[in-house]
Amino acid sequence: MMAAVMPGIRLGVNIDHIATLRQVRLTDYPDPVAAAVVAMQAGADLITVHLREDRRHIQEADVAALLRQRIGPVNLEMAVVEPMVEQACQLRPEYCCLVPERRAELTTEGGLDVAGNRTAVAAACKRLHSAGIRVSLFIDPERAQVQCAVALGVPAVELHTGRYAEAGDTSSRRAELDRLAAAAASVVQAGMAVHAGHGLHYHNTAAVVGLPGLQELNIGHGIVARAVFTGLHRAVADMRALIDQGGTA
């Protein structure tokens, strides 16, 4: 059974694909920092960016500018590799979300294998925590991954909603939503915060809003895609309303 909609669910707007547009032509526009300003004005609670190893969209300078200008809290998504951990410790965003990363993928294809890489993940979490950064782990809604995240004692888990978002029929979507709900309930029982994201847009987010204990949603591509037609402020405001109302926009 899905829980009642949690009040005050935070919206993290991922601005990676603003930077993607810029990097296609290697221009200085559109500016991801300016996009962050608009997103915060329209109702975002934090700004999410993924600083990839191949720097395909967001650059170090973007993260530094976001932090320097204090537009809003920054959630830095990053791979569990030494250079990225070191960079995060130097930049010191408010939040870091550890994610899997492959150079060939178009976008993140699944959750972080915490159970299979426990030593490396634990070491990264320890260093980031020592730098004053709140860490979350982006994982699939699987029992083994949740149990390992709990054992590591991280403050939050972000559940990968990709399989739910990509499910091709009602039965499959229901099954994936049930998996997410069970994982969320386990995270809550362990006293950790529940976040969720990946593949969410204006026609599939409403059901996810009802996950047990959900505190935060991170959404990017769906918002930027709608912004092409409505403008970024309206696109963020529509998603904000959808989350707050638990309906559709």
N, C-alpha and C positions, 0 to 999 in steps of 0.2 A: 504494500500500500504506500502511495506517495504521501509525503508530509504536506502540511499546509504551507503556503508560500511564506517564506521568511521575510520579515520586514527589513528594509534597508540593505538589500543585497548590493554589494559594490559592483560597479561596472568598470572593468579595465579595458580601455580602447587600445588595441594594437595598431600602431601606425607604420608597421613595416612596409606596407604596400604603397604608402605615400612615397617612401624612399625608393621603392621599386620603380615608380614612374620617373623619378629623378635619375636613377642610375641607368635606365635604358638609354638615355641620351648624354649622360655624364654632365648634366647641367647643374645649376645651383637652385633649381626649382623643380617641383614644389618642395617647400621646406617642411620637413617633418616636425620641426620645433613649432612652426606657425600652426601646423595641424593640431599639435598637442594643445595649444592655447584654445583653439576653437572647440576641441573635444571637451576640455575641462569646463569651458563656458556653457556648453550644451548639456552638461550633466554627468560627465565621466567622473569617476572617483580616483582613478589612477591611470597612468600611461604605461603601456606594455611595449617593449621592444625586444627583438631577438637579434643580438649581435652574433651573427654566424661567423664561423671560422673563415669562410670564403668571402665575407663582406659583400654579399650579393645585394643587400639593400641598406640596412642601418650601418652606419660607420661609427667609429669611436668618437669622432667629433660631435655626432648627433647626441650620443649619450651624455657626453661631457656638457654640451650646451643645455640639455634638458635639466641636468642637475644644477648647473651654474645659475640658470634663470629661475629655478624653483617654481616651475609652472604647476607642478603637482607631484605626488609620489610616483616614483619610477619603479617598475617591475622589470628587471633585466632577465630575459630568458637566455640561457647559455648552456653549451655542452660541458660535460664533466671532463675537461682536459686542463692540464696545468697552465698553459698560457691564458686561457679564459678565466680561470680562478684567480690568477694573479692580477689580471686586468680588472676584474670585479672588485678585488680588495683595494685596488688603487682608486677606482672610480667611486666606490661606496654608495651605490644606490640603496634606497630603503629596502627593496626586496630583490631577491634572486630566485628564479625558478629553474631548476636543473632539468634539462630536456635531452633526449637523444638527438643525434645529428649525423646525417650522411650527406656527402657532397653531391651525390647523384639525385637525391630526392627533390621533387618540386616543392614539397612542404613536409612538415613533420609527419611521419607515417605511423607512428604508434607511441606508446608510452616508454619511459625510461625503464630499462631492465635493472631495477634496484637489487633484486634478489641475486642476479647473476654478476653484478658488479659492486657488491656491497662494500668492499674495502675502499675502492676509489671514491664511491659516493660518500661514504662516511668521512673520509679525509677532506673532501671538498666542503661538506657541510660544516665540519669543525673549523676550517679556515675562514669560511664566510661568516660563520657565527662570531668568531673572534674579532672580525672586522666590523661587527655591529650590524650585520645584514640579516634580515629575516628570510629564512630559506623555505621554499616549497619544492616538492618533487612532482613532476608531471608523469603520471603513471596510468597504465590501463586499469580498468576496474576488475582486477583479478585478485583473488584471496592472497596468493603468495606475495604479490607486490605490496598490497596493503599491509600485510603482516610485517614485511621487512621495513617499510616506511615507519610503521609504529615502533619497531624495535630500535630504529635510528633516532627516534625522538624528535623528528622535525616538527615545527609548529603547524605546518599545513601541507595538504596534498591537493594537487590539481588533477582531477579525473579527466582522462582523455575521452572526449565525446565523439571522436571521429567515426567509430563504427556505428553509433546511433545515427549520426548525421547522414551517413552514406547508405544506411539500410534501405533496401528497395521496395519493401512492402510493409503493411501495417503490423503483421505478426513479427517480422524481424525487428522493426523499430521498438515494439513492445518488449521483446526479449532483451534488447540492448538497454532499454531504459530500466528494466528490472535489474540488470547487472549493475548499472550505475547506482541505482537506489540501494542495493545491498552493500556495495562498496562504501557508499557515503555513510550508511548507518554504522558500519564498522569503524570508519574514521571518527565519527562523532563519539562513538562509545569509548574510543581510545583517548578522547579529550583533545583531538586535533581539529583544525579548521578545514572545511571542505570548500575547495574551489573547483571550477570546471571550465572546459573550453576546448575548442577545435571543431571547425566545420559548422559552427552555429550561425544562423541567420534569422530573418524575420518570420520564417514559417516553421521553424523547428525548436526555437528557444523556449517557448511557453512551457512545454512539458518538463524541461530541464530545471526551470525555476522552482519546481516542486520537489527537487531532491532533498532528502533529509539533511537538515543543518547547513544547507548551502549558504555561504557567505560572500562568494565572489564569482563573477563570470568574466572571462577574458575573450573578447571578440574583436576581430580585425577585418578579415577579407570581406565578410558580409556587409559590414558597415561601409567600408571604402567603396564596394561595388554599388551600393545604393546611393552613395554620395555623388557618383557620376551623374545621376539624374536629379537628385534633390538638393545637393550641396551637403557639405560635411556637418554643419551645425544641425540641420534638420535630420540627417541620418542618425546622428548620435542621440538627439532628443527623442526620436522615434524608438530607438532601442531602449533608452532609459524608461520611456513610458511603458513599453512592453514588459520589461522586467518588473517595474513597480506594480503594474496591473495584473501580471500573470496572464496576459491575453496576447493578442496579435496586433501589430501596427502596420 
